[in-house]
Amino acid sequence: MLSKEVIMTKSLREQVYEYLRRKLNMGELKPGAFLNLNEMSAKLGISKTPLREALIQLELEGFVVFYPRRGIMVNPLTKKDIRHAYEIIGALEAAVILSNFDKLSSDENIRRLEEENKLMREALDRDDFDTFYEHNIAFHNVYLNLSDNETLIKTVMTLKSRLYDFPRRKGFVKEWEVISTGEHETFVGLIKDGDARGASEFIRDVHWSFKVQERFINIYYAEAEAAEKSAR
């Protein structure tokens, strides 16, 4: 059952939503599986209304799909989904960079970008993917957080969760991540040169280009799928 300790600060729908996100993250709700509302509401000790409301929010974010007369399925991540996510993230991050370049190019923000990328490299040296991932998100958040467009930021973060967190991938392709930190260095160099358009286009057309990254995308998701199957 859900904890009653936070019920005064969070609605029941929010608690159910966070519970389901954790289950997706842990791989306990597997892609392609159909969810039984009756069983879930009984297990959680709640009515089906907040459960359905939470699942509607997850459907809007792309994590589940409602099928009439069949039920609610945990949405598998297809190659087409990945390509679309890369296109959207690249376009939105590029727009943020271009519209906030004066703030992004400050000495403080350049220092923060360089520090996060340094921490990413150190995590790679230790084969510590969880720490690498945290600093990778933090690197991109240096410029995303300069935007006051909350819908844009939520869209980007939801898509990144869709790509990497549901379920949370257990490994990584080290060559890809080394190249990624190199791309970060190139990006920072463009900012230092005052090249707003170049920095924006580099993030969109290289760093978040599905075509450029496709070789590693194929390896990463194939390895992740194999690791998940062997763990079952």
Secondary structure as UniProt FT lines:
FT   TURN            5..9
FT   HELIX           12..25
FT   TURN            26..27
FT   TURN            31..32
FT   STRAND          34..35
FT   HELIX           37..44
FT   HELIX           48..60
FT   TURN            61..62
FT   STRAND          64..67
FT   TURN            68..70
FT   STRAND          71..74
FT   HELIX           79..99
FT   HELIX           101..104
FT   HELIX           107..125
FT   TURN            126..127
FT   HELIX           129..144
FT   TURN            145..146
FT   HELIX           150..164
FT   TURN            166..167
FT   HELIX           174..192
FT   TURN            193..194
FT   HELIX           196..202
FT   HELIX           203..207
FT   HELIX           210..231
//
